[in-house]
Amino acid sequence: MTELLGACRARLAEIARLAEPTFASVVVPLEELRHRLARTWSPIGHLNGVMNSEALRAAYNACLPLLSEYYTDLSQSEPLYRAYLHIRTHEGARLDAVQLAVLERALHDFHQAGVALDGDRKLRFKGIMSELAQLQAKFEENVLDSTTPGRTTSPIRRSSRASMPASWHRPSAGRASRGSMAGSSVSISRPTSRWSRTRTRRSCAACFTKPGARALPIGAGARTFR
């Protein structure tokens, strides 16, 4: 992850130095970088939610501050923000609806992430994003730790069973008979973390995204600084 983030930062620096930014030379490469990072982090986040282990947990938590810092720096980059403004001014009339929506959403995200804050407040924002990421991860660990040792089994009402896929009927009935319960039941031994599914989204506020999406919500919490 350190190597990937280093490569992404180097590419961001190249894009930020462009004298004549265009949609093709700025927006498209940045979206590609986001997807590249999401493709790497999304499986890690998912595995941390469904196959959590001490080793994976330690590696996951070690990456959170790195990702938070990267996405916050990206969303607070004044050169990139100015590049997007330049593109809207000089290319806006030629962009199609989808391209224009991507551009406007990015400008909105810059504002939400505090691109206009002064230096001290930007540092404070960055610290909050990092702390938020770690607190969210710790909360999920506590949820996993509290549910993993046992297994929760709940009976299924007849009305609910009718809406279940046919392939579930026999297994659920088998669980009920083994548990000496009438009818059918479902059991949950480990929850799938919502963070794991969503952190790689654009919100990599600290979101890492939320997956399909961007790895960190790049604007969450910015309203505090208004």
N, C-alpha and C positions, 0 to 999 in steps of 0.2 A: 504494500500500500504506500509506503514511503517513496519507493521508486516511481510509482504511478503518479502520485501527487507532485513529485518533483518535475516529471515530464509535463504534466498539465500546467504547472506554474511557468515553466519555460515557454510553453506555447502561448500562454496568456500574455506574457511579456512581449512576445513577437507581435501579437495582434494589437496590443495597446500602443505599439510604436508606429503603426501604419499612418502615413501622412494623409492618405485619402481613403478613409474607411468606407466600405460598401456593405450591403447586406450579404453579398457572397463571401467577402473577405473577413467579416467580423461575426455576424449573427450565425451563419451556418457553421463555421468552425467551433464557436462556443457551444452551440447545441450538440455538436458531435462530441466535444469534450465531456459534456454532462452525461451523455448516453454511455460513453466509454467508461466513465467512473461508476455510473449506476450498474452497468453490466458486471463490474467487478465486485462492488459492495453489496448489491442486492442478494446474491446467493449466500454471502457471509452472514448478512442480517437474518436471512430466512433460516439458515442452519442454527444460528444462535437461539432462535425461537423454538425450533422443533427438535433439535438434537444437542441441547445445551450441555456443555461439559466445562470443567474447571479450566482446561487449556484453551478452549475456544472462547470462553468468557473473558479470560485474561487478554487474549489477542484482540477481541472485539472492543473491550474497554480501552485498550492502548491506542486503538485507531480513532476513537471518537474525538479526542481533542484535535487530532490532525485534520480530520474532515471538517470539524466545526471551524477551525481557523481558516482552512482553504476556502470554504464557501462564504465565510464572512468577508474575507479579503476580496474575493471575486465580486460580491454584491456591493462592496463599498469602494470599488475602484473608480476613481474620478476619471482617468483617461478612457476607460471603457464606457462610462456613462456619457462622456462627451462624444464618443464615437457613435453611440446609439442616437443621440440628439442630432448629430450631423447627418446620419442616415435618414432619419425622419424628415429633416428639412430638405435634403437634396434628392431623396429617392422615394419619399412617401407617396407622391402622386403616381408612381409607376408600380408600386407594390400591389399584389393581389390581396384579397381579403384575409387569407390565412397568414401571409407574410406580415401584413400590417398588424394583425392581432398578436403575433409573436413579438413584434417590435414593441408594441404598446404595453404588453404584459411585462416585458423585460424592464422597460422604463419605470413601470409601477413598482416592480420588485426592488429596483435601485433605491427608490424613495423610501419604501417600507423598511429596507435594511439600513437606512441611515447614511446614505451617501453624502448628504448635505451636512452631517454633523461635524463639529470641530474635532481635532485630533484626540483630545482627552475623552470625549464622549464616544468616539468610535472605539477606543480601547475598552471603555466600560461596556459597550454593547457586545464587543467580541468576548469579553469575560463572561457576560451573562449567557451568551449562546453556548459557550463551552460548558458552563455549569448546568444549564438546562439539559444538554445532551446527556451528561453524566447522571443527573437526577432521574431522567426518564429511563435510562438503562438500569439504574439501581432499582427503580420501582418494578420494572419487569422481572428483574432477577428475584426480587422478593415474592412476586406472584408465582414464579416458577418454583421457587424453593418451598412455598407453602402448599403447593398442590402436587408436586412430584412424588413425595413419599407415599401418598395414598392414591386411591382411585375412587372417583365419585360416580355412583351409579344411580340413575333416575328412571323410574317407570315411565312408559309412553302411554298417553291416553289413546283410546281407540280412535277418536276423531283425528288425532295427529298422525296415527299410524297409517291412516288411509292416504295421506299425502306423501308418505315416504316412498323412495324408489323401491321397486320390487326386490332388487338385489339386497336391500337392507333387512327385509322381513325375517328371513331365516336366521342370520347371525344375531339379530337383536332378540329374537325369541329364544335362541340358544343361551345367550347371556342371562336372560331372565330365569330360565330353568336352572342354570347352574347356581344362580343366586337365590333360589327358592322364592322367586317372585312370580306372580301370575302375569300373563300377557307378555309384553316386550319391554326392553329397557335399552338405554344407551349409556355408555360409560365414557368418562373423560379422564385421561391419565396425565395429559400435559396440554396446556393451552398453546395456541399459536399466537405469538406476540403481534399485536397491531403495529408496534414499532417496526418489527421485522418486515411487515408487508408495505409499510408506507415511508420509512425513513429515506429511501432513496428518491423519493419524489422531490420535486422542486422545493419543496419546503424544506429541505435539509436545513430548516431554521436551524437547527444546529446541525435539520432533514437532509439529514442524510437522506436528506431524502429523504421519502417515501419512496422504490422500484417502479419502471415506466415513467416514472416520474423522476424528479431530480433527487439526488441524495440528501439534501438538507433544505428545509423551508427557508429560503433566503430572506424572508421578510418578517418572520414571526417575532413579536415582541417589540417591534420598532415604534409602535404607537406610544410606548412609554416615554419616548424621548421627544415627543412633539410639544 
